[in-house]
Amino acid sequence: MRPFSWESIWKPDIPPWEVVFRAAVVYLFLALVFRLVPRKELARFSPIDIILITLVTVVLRKSVVGDDLSLTTAFVGLATIVGINQILHALTRISHTWSDRIQGRRLLLVKNGMVLTGGLQAAKVTEDELLSRLRGYGTQDVSRVDSAFMERDGKITFVFRDDGSRR
């Protein structure tokens, strides 16, 4: 066992600017990868999703901080990741264009009681999955739906017709 050293826990082995660069590149790459994953997959976290997220952090740790075990390097890496995350959230709040690019667009799946196959394909949702979500509202009659959307968070929302009749 080596003796405790205050200097060794604070003195980084790699330059802080390199940690910032590494953290930024890894964050943006991971954001791109998760942007390409169908939103319906991220809307619900199953045990395998949690395992994936945990393993991603393990695999990417060395990409951010290398072999440097100093607290300084860990703090710089974490501050960079949190900072980029805040910048991206700010962009989504101030601009619809940036929001669509970062979080994706809301997709129309049903219009006037008719299932839109193009919307289902874009959302990577089958008609069976759509009907399954609709049954959660106590019906599987799509004609009662005025519109349905795949929201940015991966959830499907339904707007029902007031009278339940076909238009």
C-alpha positions as a Markdown table, in Angstrom:
| # | Residue | x | y | z |
|---|---|---|---|---|
| 1 | Met | 0.0 | 0.0 | 0.0 |
| 2 | Arg | 1.4 | 3.4 | -1.0 |
| 3 | Pro | 1.2 | 6.3 | 1.5 |
| 4 | Phe | -1.5 | 8.9 | 1.1 |
| 5 | Ser | -0.4 | 12.0 | -0.8 |
| 6 | Trp | -2.5 | 15.2 | -1.1 |
| 7 | Glu | -0.5 | 16.3 | -4.1 |
| 8 | Ser | -1.1 | 13.0 | -6.0 |
| 9 | Ile | -4.9 | 13.2 | -5.8 |
| 10 | Trp | -5.0 | 16.7 | -7.3 |
| 11 | Lys | -2.1 | 16.7 | -9.7 |
| 12 | Pro | -3.3 | 15.6 | -13.2 |
| 13 | Asp | -1.3 | 13.4 | -15.4 |
| 14 | Ile | -2.8 | 14.8 | -18.6 |
| 15 | Pro | -3.4 | 18.5 | -19.4 |
| 16 | Pro | -6.9 | 19.8 | -18.5 |
| 17 | Trp | -7.5 | 21.1 | -22.1 |
| 18 | Glu | -7.0 | 17.5 | -23.4 |
| 19 | Val | -9.6 | 16.3 | -20.9 |
| 20 | Val | -12.0 | 19.0 | -22.1 |
| 21 | Phe | -11.4 | 18.0 | -25.7 |
| 22 | Arg | -11.8 | 14.3 | -25.0 |
| 23 | Ala | -15.0 | 14.8 | -22.9 |
| 24 | Ala | -16.5 | 17.0 | -25.6 |
| 25 | Val | -15.8 | 14.5 | -28.4 |
| 26 | Val | -17.1 | 11.5 | -26.4 |
| 27 | Tyr | -20.2 | 13.4 | -25.3 |
| 28 | Leu | -21.1 | 14.6 | -28.8 |
| 29 | Phe | -20.4 | 11.2 | -30.3 |
| 30 | Leu | -22.6 | 9.5 | -27.7 |
| 31 | Ala | -25.3 | 12.1 | -28.4 |
| 32 | Leu | -25.2 | 11.3 | -32.1 |
| 33 | Val | -25.4 | 7.6 | -31.4 |
| 34 | Phe | -28.4 | 7.9 | -29.1 |
| 35 | Arg | -30.0 | 10.3 | -31.6 |
| 36 | Leu | -29.9 | 7.6 | -34.2 |
| 37 | Val | -31.5 | 5.0 | -31.8 |
| 38 | Pro | -35.2 | 4.9 | -32.3 |
| 39 | Arg | -36.9 | 7.0 | -29.7 |
| 40 | Lys | -39.4 | 4.3 | -28.8 |
| 41 | Glu | -36.4 | 2.3 | -27.5 |
| 42 | Leu | -35.4 | 5.1 | -25.2 |
| 43 | Ala | -38.9 | 5.9 | -23.9 |
| 44 | Arg | -38.8 | 2.9 | -21.6 |
| 45 | Phe | -35.8 | 1.8 | -19.7 |
| 46 | Ser | -35.7 | -2.0 | -19.3 |
| 47 | Pro | -32.9 | -3.8 | -17.4 |
| 48 | Ile | -31.0 | -4.3 | -20.6 |
| 49 | Asp | -31.2 | -0.6 | -21.3 |
| 50 | Ile | -29.8 | 0.2 | -17.9 |
| 51 | Ile | -27.0 | -2.4 | -18.5 |
| 52 | Leu | -26.2 | -0.7 | -21.8 |
| 53 | Ile | -26.0 | 2.7 | -20.3 |
| 54 | Thr | -23.8 | 1.4 | -17.5 |
| 55 | Leu | -21.5 | -0.4 | -19.8 |
| 56 | Val | -21.2 | 2.7 | -22.1 |
| 57 | Thr | -19.9 | 4.7 | -19.2 |
| 58 | Val | -17.4 | 2.0 | -18.3 |
| 59 | Val | -16.2 | 1.7 | -21.9 |
| 60 | Leu | -15.9 | 5.5 | -22.5 |
| 61 | Arg | -14.3 | 6.4 | -19.1 |
| 62 | Lys | -10.7 | 6.0 | -20.4 |
| 63 | Ser | -11.6 | 7.9 | -23.5 |
| 64 | Val | -12.3 | 10.9 | -21.3 |
| 65 | Val | -9.7 | 10.7 | -18.6 |
| 66 | Gly | -7.2 | 8.2 | -19.8 |
| 67 | Asp | -5.2 | 6.6 | -17.0 |
| 68 | Asp | -5.3 | 9.8 | -15.0 |
| 69 | Leu | -6.8 | 9.1 | -11.5 |
| 70 | Ser | -6.5 | 12.6 | -10.2 |
| 71 | Leu | -9.6 | 14.4 | -8.9 |
| 72 | Thr | -8.8 | 17.4 | -11.0 |
| 73 | Thr | -9.1 | 15.4 | -14.2 |
| 74 | Ala | -12.3 | 13.8 | -13.1 |
| 75 | Phe | -13.8 | 17.3 | -12.2 |
| 76 | Val | -12.7 | 18.8 | -15.5 |
| 77 | Gly | -14.2 | 15.9 | -17.4 |
| 78 | Leu | -17.4 | 16.1 | -15.5 |
| 79 | Ala | -17.7 | 19.9 | -15.8 |
| 80 | Thr | -17.1 | 19.6 | -19.5 |
| 81 | Ile | -19.9 | 17.0 | -20.0 |
| 82 | Val | -22.3 | 18.9 | -17.8 |
| 83 | Gly | -21.5 | 22.2 | -19.6 |
| 84 | Ile | -22.1 | 20.7 | -23.0 |
| 85 | Asn | -25.3 | 19.2 | -21.8 |
| 86 | Gln | -26.5 | 22.6 | -20.5 |
| 87 | Ile | -25.5 | 24.3 | -23.8 |
| 88 | Leu | -27.5 | 21.7 | -25.8 |
| 89 | His | -30.5 | 22.1 | -23.5 |
| 90 | Ala | -30.3 | 25.9 | -23.9 |
| 91 | Leu | -30.2 | 25.6 | -27.7 |
| 92 | Thr | -33.4 | 23.4 | -27.6 |
| 93 | Arg | -35.2 | 26.0 | -25.6 |
| 94 | Ile | -34.4 | 29.0 | -27.7 |
| 95 | Ser | -34.7 | 27.5 | -31.2 |
| 96 | His | -37.2 | 25.1 | -32.8 |
| 97 | Thr | -34.6 | 24.3 | -35.5 |
| 98 | Trp | -32.0 | 23.3 | -33.0 |
| 99 | Ser | -34.5 | 21.5 | -30.9 |
| 100 | Asp | -35.5 | 19.4 | -33.9 |
| 101 | Arg | -31.9 | 18.7 | -34.7 |
| 102 | Ile | -30.9 | 17.7 | -31.2 |
| 103 | Gln | -34.0 | 16.0 | -29.9 |
| 104 | Gly | -35.8 | 15.0 | -33.2 |
| 105 | Arg | -39.2 | 16.1 | -34.5 |
| 106 | Arg | -42.6 | 15.1 | -33.3 |
| 107 | Leu | -43.9 | 12.6 | -35.8 |
| 108 | Leu | -47.5 | 12.3 | -36.9 |
| 109 | Leu | -48.7 | 8.7 | -36.9 |
| 110 | Val | -52.5 | 9.0 | -37.2 |
| 111 | Lys | -54.5 | 11.8 | -38.9 |
| 112 | Asn | -58.3 | 11.9 | -38.9 |
| 113 | Gly | -58.6 | 8.2 | -37.9 |
| 114 | Met | -56.2 | 7.0 | -40.6 |
| 115 | Val | -52.8 | 5.4 | -39.8 |
| 116 | Leu | -50.0 | 7.1 | -41.7 |
| 117 | Thr | -47.6 | 4.4 | -42.8 |
| 118 | Gly | -44.9 | 7.0 | -43.5 |
| 119 | Gly | -45.1 | 8.3 | -40.0 |
| 120 | Leu | -44.9 | 4.7 | -38.5 |
| 121 | Gln | -41.9 | 4.0 | -40.7 |
| 122 | Ala | -40.1 | 7.2 | -39.6 |
| 123 | Ala | -40.8 | 6.4 | -36.0 |
| 124 | Lys | -39.8 | 2.8 | -36.4 |
| 125 | Val | -43.2 | 1.7 | -34.9 |
| 126 | Thr | -45.4 | -1.1 | -36.2 |
| 127 | Glu | -49.1 | -0.8 | -36.5 |
| 128 | Asp | -49.4 | -3.5 | -33.8 |
| 129 | Glu | -47.3 | -1.4 | -31.4 |
| 130 | Leu | -49.5 | 1.6 | -32.2 |
| 131 | Leu | -52.6 | -0.4 | -31.4 |
| 132 | Ser | -51.0 | -1.7 | -28.2 |
| 133 | Arg | -50.5 | 1.8 | -27.0 |
| 134 | Leu | -54.0 | 2.7 | -28.1 |
| 135 | Arg | -55.4 | -0.2 | -26.0 |
| 136 | Gly | -53.9 | 1.5 | -23.0 |
| 137 | Tyr | -56.6 | 4.2 | -23.5 |
| 138 | Gly | -59.3 | 1.5 | -23.5 |
| 139 | Thr | -59.9 | 1.2 | -27.2 |
| 140 | Gln | -58.2 | -0.2 | -30.3 |
| 141 | Asp | -60.5 | 1.7 | -32.8 |
| 142 | Val | -58.2 | 4.0 | -34.7 |
| 143 | Ser | -61.2 | 5.7 | -36.2 |
| 144 | Arg | -61.8 | 7.4 | -32.8 |
| 145 | Val | -58.4 | 9.0 | -33.0 |
| 146 | Asp | -58.2 | 12.5 | -34.4 |
| 147 | Ser | -54.4 | 12.4 | -34.3 |
| 148 | Ala | -51.5 | 10.5 | -32.8 |
| 149 | Phe | -47.9 | 11.6 | -32.4 |
| 150 | Met | -44.6 | 10.0 | -31.5 |
| 151 | Glu | -43.3 | 12.7 | -29.2 |
| 152 | Arg | -39.7 | 13.7 | -28.8 |
| 153 | Asp | -39.3 | 11.6 | -25.7 |
| 154 | Gly | -40.5 | 8.5 | -27.6 |
| 155 | Lys | -44.0 | 8.3 | -26.1 |
| 156 | Ile | -47.0 | 8.1 | -28.3 |
| 157 | Thr | -49.8 | 10.5 | -27.5 |
| 158 | Phe | -53.4 | 10.4 | -28.8 |
| 159 | Val | -55.9 | 13.1 | -29.4 |
| 160 | Phe | -59.4 | 11.6 | -29.6 |
| 161 | Arg | -62.4 | 12.9 | -31.4 |
| 162 | Asp | -65.1 | 14.4 | -29.2 |
| 163 | Asp | -68.0 | 12.5 | -30.9 |
| 164 | Gly | -66.2 | 9.3 | -31.8 |
| 165 | Ser | -67.5 | 9.4 | -35.3 |
| 166 | Arg | -65.6 | 9.2 | -38.6 |
| 167 | Arg | -64.8 | 12.5 | -40.4 |
